[in-house]
Amino acid sequence: MNRYIALQKIVELGSFSKAAQAMGYSQSAMSQMISSLEDEMSIKLINRFRTGAKLTLEGEELYPHIEKLIYQYYSVWEKTKEIKGLETGTIRMGTLASISAHWLPNLLKEFQEQYPGVEFVIHQGDYTSIYEWIKTGAIDFGFVNPKAVTGIETIVLKEGAMLAILPENHPLSLYDVIPLDLLASEPFILLEEGHYYEPLEAFRSIGTSPNIKYTIHDDYAIMTMVEAGLGVSILAELVLHRTNYKIKLCATKPPISRTIAIGYKDKSSLPIACKRFIELLRSHLDELP
């Protein structure tokens, strides 16, 4: 294929010497490759002039087919790289605690059964840190709320409820649906999610704000503190699955929900292993809590 690629470079630059320099060959080596190709085809492909080089009439007729051949050659190698990427690639993702606990285990298990050579590097964070990791290239993609990010591509996956959590014996635990203005006066334990947090937006929508006493970056620590009677909080329903804390879960009025999306800088630049994992994730959306 080097002979065809050499011919393409000569046509592109209009000169044997310039093409030789661009490809790192000597001019005589370039001439020998073209002569060999012409001998094999029994057709003269290039006319040489003192001012440069140009395709012959026969060469012009063949050249579109030669370009197509070169394109197919590169396509084969690109596909080869993709296949090797699935054998030895690395998936770097940013995730939220609730996603780590309740979505990823089964997805990772299924993916590893198909592609056992792929390595995962998983960073757990919040909307802001995950967004920053995507922007700086520290991760390939991450789970975000599309309302919390700008300047990246997103694919919305699911929308889930957020629930108020209270100690079991709290006076407001008698409510099945708690008005947010009643929660606003209680000691509030805030989950640190960066610059955007759905419950704070909900409080603002009714013209109030919570009485924040603690700010913590861990859903499970918040549940422990609520259980101990240190305050109330609002967490994603997803993270409240399969927990044994002595707490009461209640819907709020107005209701609060969060939207979870996959975010990345540019789909075309995602490694093939990441694309396959995202495809697997989207194929299981109906089964995910």
Buried (B, 14 or more C-beta within 10 A) or exposed (E): EEBBBBBBBBBEBEBBBBBBBBBEBEBEEBBBBBBEBBEEEEEBBBEEEEEBBBBBEEBEEBBEEBBEBBEEEEEEEEEEEBEEBBEEBEBBBBBBBBBBBBBBEEBBEBBEEEBEEBEBEBBBBBBBBBBBBBBEEBBBBBBBBBBBBEEBBBBEBBEBBBBBBBBEEBEBBEBEEBEBEBBBEBBBBBBBBBEBBBBBEBBEEEEBEBEEBBEBBEBBEBBBBBBEEBBBBBBBBBBBEEBEBEBBBBBBBEEBEBBBBBBBBEEEEBBBBBBBBBEBBEEEEEEBE
